Amino acid sequence: MSELVSAYLPEFIILIFIVINLVFSLFTGTSVYRISKWTTLLGIILAIGSTIYLQIDPEVFAFDNMFLTNIYTVFFKILILISGFFLVLLSRNMIREKRDRASEYFSVFLSGLLFAMCAVSSVNFVSLFVALEALGLSCYLMLSLNKNPNAKQLTFGYLVQGAVVSSFFLMGLSIIYGMCAQLDYSKVSLCFSQNPSQILLTFALILMICTMLFKLGLVPFSSWLPDTFEGANYPIGAYMSCIPVLACFGVLSRILMTFLAYTFTMKIVLAIIAILTIFFGSLSAIRQENLKRLMAYSMSVQSGIMLLGLCVFSVYSLSSVLFYLFCYIFVNIGAWAAIILLYNSAKLEKLEDLKGILYHRPYYVIAFTIILIALAGVAPTCGFVAKLYVFSAVARSGFVFLPFLIIALLSSVIMIYAYWRIIRAMFRRIETEIVVDTKLISSKYILYACAIASVVICIFADKIIRLCQLVAYYM
C-alpha cells in the first residue's frame, strides 16, 4: 500500500472513479446524466491534488520495476489531468445530446487518462505496449459515439491502421528482446552500451516508434488524420489532439534520450520525418475550409516541430519540448473551445461561415484571435517563446541540423497563413445574421482563460522554462 501511495496514487483514484461511472451506468437513468460529469470532474481534481503525495526524490518504482515515478512523470501526469479537466467541460453539449451514454463516455474518457499516465510512467516495453494500446482503444470507443455512417467507416479505417502499426511495435520489440533478452529500458540500454549494434537498434526503434508517429499524425502515418477528425464529434477531436499527444511525447522523450546515444542514424531519420510533417502539413492546412480538418493538420505540424526538437538529444532541447508541450495544451484547448462554442451556438464549422462574426461577438473573436496568434508562434504570446526556444535548441546542435531548421522555419511561415485565413474571415466587414449563443458558459470561459494564459505564460516564460529544465534534468 505504501508503494501504491508513493508511486501510483493518481492512477488509483482515476480507476476508482471509472468504476463509479460504470456503476452509475447500470443503476441510474438518463435524467441524472449530469452526475457522471461532476463525478468525473471530482475524480480529476482529487487526482491532481494527490500528486503532492507522490515521492519524486528519490524516484520510486512500482509493480516489479515496471512503472517509475519521478518529477518527469509527475509533470506529465499533471498536464494530462489538467487537459482532462478542461475537456470534460467542453463535452457538456455533446453529453446533453447523448445523455443515455454519458456514464459510458466518461468511463472511457477516464480510462484514456489512466492509460496515458501509465504510458508516461512505464519503463518496460511490455507495459508500454499495453498502455498505448489501451489508450488507442479509448479513442476508438469515443469515436464510435458518432452515429453518422461515414464516421463509423472512418473510425474503422483508423482502427485497422492502428492495428497495423501496433504489429510494427511488436516486431521491433521482438528484435530488441532477441538481441538483449531484456525488456526494461535501463537493462536494454546497458546491453547496447556493452555490445553496440547500430543497424539493428535503429531498425528496431523505427518499428517501435511507428506507433507513436501514428498517434501523433506524423508522416508517413498522417493519412487518417483529417478525415477522422472531420467525422468525430468536436470534444472528441479536442481529446485526440491533447491526451495522445502528451502520452506519446512523454514516451518518445524517454525512449529517445535513452537510446539515441547509440545510433546517430536515428536522429537523421526522425529529423527528416519532422520536417516532412511540418512542410506537407502546412501545405495541406492552407487548403482546408473545414475547421476540424484545419485543426487536425495543426496538431500534426505542432507535433513535427516538437519531434524536431527531440532529435537534437540534449537536456536543453528536451526542456524546450516540455515548454512547448506546456504551451500547446492551453493554446490547443483554447482553439477547440472557440470552435466548439461557434458550432454549438450557431453551427459554424467552415471558414466561410465565420465571415463578419466580429461585429456580433467581438470578445469571442478577440480571444480566438489571440489563441490563433499563439498557435502561429507570433509575439507577444507563449507560442512565439516556445517556437523560439525549440528552434534555438536545434540551431545550437551544430551544422548537421541547420538545413532541417531552415526548412522548418519556412514551413512555419506557410502555417501562419493557414491561421491568418481564419482571422481574416472573422474580421471581414460583411452583413450577416449570425446569432452566437451566450449561454454556453463552459466553452466561453475556457476560451477566455486560455487566451489570457497564452499571454501570461509569455510574461513568466523564464520561470516556467527553468521548471522544464529541472524536469528534463531529472528525467
N, C-alpha and C positions, 0 to 999 in steps of 0.2 A: 504493500500500500504506500509506503514512503517513496518507493521508486516511481509509482504512478503519480503521486502528487508533485514530485520534484521534476518530472520529465514529461508528463502526458496529461496534465490536468485539463487544459482547454479542450483537447480532443475527447476526453471522457465526458465533459459537460455537454459538448455538442452531441455525443452519442446518446446521452440521457434524453435530450430534447427531441432527437429523432424518434425515439421510442414513444415519447409523449404524443408527438404528432400522429404517429401510426395508431395509437390508442384512440385519439380524437377521431380519426377517420373511420373507426369501427363503431363508436358509440355516440357520435354527435351528428346532427343534421346540418343541412346547408344554411339554416338560419343563424348559426353561430360560427360561420366560416372565419369571422374576424379573430376569433380566439387563436386560431393557428398562426395568424400573422403576429399577434402580440406575444404569443408564446415563443415564436422563433426569434423575435427581437430580444426578448428577455434572455434566451439562451446565448445569443451572440454577445450581449452586454456582459453577462456573467463570465463567458469565456475570455473576453478581453480583460476583464478585471482579474481573472485567475492567473494571467501571465506574470503578475508581480510575484507570485509564489513559486515560479519556475526557477530552478537552480541553473545559473549560467556560468558561474565561476566557483569551482572548476566545472567544466562541462560534464554532463551526466548522460549515461546510456541506459536504454530500456529494452525490454523484450530480447534478451540474449544478444545485446550489442547490435541490434538491427535498426534502432532509432536513436538519434542524437539530439540533445537539447543544449544549445549554447546561445550566445547573443545573436548569431546569424539566423538561426531557426526562429527565435522569438521575434525578430524583426519582421520576417516574412509572415509569421502567424498573425501578428497584429495587423499587417496590411491586408491580409486575406479576410480577417474578421471585420475590419472597418469597411472594406469593399462590400462584404456580405450584408452589413447593416444598411448601407445606402441602397443596395439592390433590392432588399426586401421592401423598402419604402417605395421604390419605383414600380414594384409589382402590384400596387394597390388596385388599379383599374382592371388589369388582366384577371386578377383573382376574383374581383367582383363579378366578372362575366362568367368565370369558371368556378363558381363557389362550391359546386359539388365535388371538385377535385382539389380544393385548397389545401387540405391536410396532406394529401399525397404529394402535391407540388412542393410544399415546404419541407417534407421529409426528404425528398430527392435533393432539394436545394441545400439543406444542411449536410446531406451525405457528400455533396460535391465539395463543400468547405472542409469537411472532415478529411477526405482523401487528398485534397490539395495540401493540407497541413502535414499529413502523413508522408506525402511525396517529398516535401521540403526537408523533413526530419530524417528521411531514410538514408542510411549509409550502407545498405546492402542491395545488390541489384535485383534480387527476387522480390523483396518488399517494395522496391521502387516500381517494378513492373506491375505488381498487384495494385498499388496506389494509383498509378497513371491509368490503368485500365478501368478501375472503379470510377475515377474522375471522368473518363470518357463516357462511361455508361450513364452517369448522371446527366451529361449533356445530351445523349441520345434520348433519354426518357423525357427530359424537359422539352426537347424539340418536337416530340410526338404529341405534345399537348395541342398543337395547331391542327384543327380538323380539315384544313384545306388539302385536297388530294395531291396537289402539286407539292405542297410542303412535305407530305408523307413520302413522296418519291425522293425528294432532295435529302430528307433525313436518312432514308435507306441507303442512298448513294454515299452519304457521309459515313454511315456505319460500315459499309463494305470497304471503303478506302481506309478507315481507321483500323479495321481488322488486318488489312494487308501490311500496313506499316508496323503493326504490332508483331507480325511474324518476322519482320526485319529485326526488331529488337531482340527477339528470341534467338535468331540466327547469330547476331553479334554476341549475345550473351553466351551462346554455346562455344563460340570461338575463344572468348576470354576464359571460360571455365576449362576448356581443353588445354589452354596454354598455362594456366596458373593453378587450376583445381581449387580456386577460391572465389568467393562472391562478395566479400566485404571490400569496400573501396580501398581501405588502408592496406589490406593484405595483397590485393591485386596490384596496387601501386608499388609495394615493396618487391613484388615478383618482377615487375618490369624494370625497376631500378637495378636489380641484380642481373637480369638477363634481357636486355632491351631487344625488342623485335619490332622495329618501327612500322614496317609494311603491314603486318598482321594487326597490330594495335590500331593503326589508322583505319584499316578496313572495318574492324570490329566496332570502333567508335562511331564511324559514319553510319553503319547499320543501326546501331542503338539510338543515335541521336535523331534518326529519321522520325521517330515517334514524337519527339518534342518539336521538330520542324513542322510536322503536320499540324499539330495543335496550335502552333503559332502562325500558321498560314504563310510559311516561307517557301520560296522557290526551291524545288520544283513541286511542292505539295500545296499550292495555293489555289488550285482549280475549284475546289469545293467552296471556297470562302464566300464569294459574293452571292451565289445562288442560295446557299444555306442561310446566310444572314437575311436575305430578302424573304425567304419562306418562314423564318422564325418570328415569333412574337417579339415586340420591342424589348421588354425586360429580359428575355432570354438571350437576345442578341447582345445586350449590355453585359449579361453574365458571362457569355462566352468570350467577350473581349477583355475581361478582367481576371476572373479566377484562374482559368487555364494558363493565361499569360504569366501571372505571378508564380504559379506552381512550376511551370516549365523553366522559367528563368532562375528560380531558386535551385532547381535540379541541375540545369545546364552550368550554372556558375560553379557549383561544387565539382561536377564531373570534369569540366574543362580545366579548372585550376588544379585538379589532382593529376590529370593525365597529359595536358598539353606540353609539359616539360619534356616528355619522351617522344614527341612527334611534331616536328615543325610543319610537316606537310598538312596536318590537320588545321593549323592556323590559316594557311592559304586557302584551303577548301572552304572553310567557314566564312572567310572574308569574301570570297567570290560569291557564295550563296547570299551573303548580306547585301552586297552592292547590287546583285541582280534583282533581289527582292525590292530594294529601295527604288531602283530605276524603273522596273516594269510595273511595280505597284503604283508609283507616281503617275506614270503614263496612263494606266488604267483608271486611276481615280479622277483625272481631269475630264474623262468622257462619261462619267456617271451622272445620271439625273435623279436616281433614287437615293434618298439619304442613307438608308440602311446599307446599300451596296457601297456607297462612298465611305461610310464608317468601317466597313469590312476591310477595304484597302488601306484605310488609315491605320487600323490595327496592324496590318501586315508591314507597312512602311516603318511604323514606330518600332516594331519587333526587329526589323532589319537593322535599324540604327543601333539598338541595344546589342544585337549579336555582333556587330562590327566592333563595338567597344569591348566585348568579351574576348575577341580574338587576340587582343594585344598581350594578355597574360601578365598582369601586374596588379598589385593592391590598389594603385591609383585608378586603373581602368575599371576594376571591379567596383570601387566606390562610386565612380561616375555612373555606372549602370544602375547601381542601387538608388542613387539620387534620381536618375531618370525614371525608374520604376515608381518611386515615391511621387514624383510629379505627375506621371502618366495616369495613375489611378484616379487622382482628383480631377484632372482635366478630362479624361475619357468619360468618367461617370457624369461630369457636368454636361458634356456634349450629348450623351444619351438622355439625360434628364430634360434637356431642351427639346430634343427630338420627340421624346415620349409626351412631353407637355403639349407640343404642337399637334401631334397626331391625336391624342386623346380628346383634346378640346375642339379641334376644327378639322381633323382628318387630313392634315397637311403632311405629305410624305415625299413630295418631289420638289426639285428646286424651283420650278415654275410656280408652284403653289405658294411660295414664300414671298412673292413679289409684293412690295408695298406694306408688308406686315409691320414695319417700323412705326407707321402712323396709326396703328391700332394698339399695340402693346410695346411702347418704346423701352420699358425697363427689361422685358424679356429679351428683346433684340440686343440691347447693350450688353447684358450679361452673357448671352450666347456669343456675341462678337468677341468679348474678352477671352472666352473659352477657345474659340477658333484661332485667335491670335496665338494663344499658348500652344495649341496643337501644331501650329505652323512654325513655332520656335522663334517668334518675333518679340523683341523687347517692348515694354518692360514687364514680362511675365516669366513664370518659372520655366516655361518651355524653352525660352532663349538661354537661360542659365544651364539647363540640363543638356541641351544640344552642344553648347559651347564647351561644357565640361567633358562630354564624350568625345567630341572631335579633337579637343586638346590632348586627351589621353592617346588617341590614335596618332596625332601629329608627333607626340613625344616618343613614339615607339621606334622611329627610325624611317629611313627612306624606303624600306620594303613596302610599307603600308601607305605610302604617300599617294600612289595612283588610286588606291581604293578610297582614300579620303577625298580626293578631288571629285571623283565620280559621285560619291555620296553627297557632297556639298551641292553639286549641280542638280542632282535629282531632288534634293530637298527644296531647291528653288521651284522646281516644277510642282512639287506637292503644295507649296504655298499658294499657287494659283488655284488648286482644287478647293482649298478652304476659302479663298477670295471669291470664288463663284457664289458660295452661299451668302457671304456678307454682301456682295453686290446685289444679289436678288432681294435681300431683305431691305436694303436701303433705296431701292428704286421707287421713284415718285409715280405711282400708278394708282388709279382709283379702283378699290376693291371693296368687297363686302364681307371680309373675313371677320369672324367673331371668335375670339380666343377666350375660353372659359377661365375665369379667375379663381374657381373653387378647387382646383387641383393643387392642394396645399403641398403635398409631399414633393412632387416634381418641381414646383415653383421654388421652394426654399432650398432644395438640394442644388438647383441651378444657381441661385444666388450665393449659396455657401461655397460652391466650387469656384465660382468666378472670383469671389473675394480671396479664397485660398490660393488661387493661381498668382495673385499679386503679392499676397502676404509671404508666400514661400519664397518669392523672388527677393523680397526685402531681407528675410532672415536666412538666405541661402547658405551663407558661410557656416552658420551653426548646424544646419541640417547636413551639410557636406561633411563636417567634422564627425558627426554621428555616423554617417555612412562609411567614412574611413575607418572608424573604430570597429564597425560591424565587419567590414571587409578584412581587417587585420586579424580578427579572431575567428574567421570562417573555419 
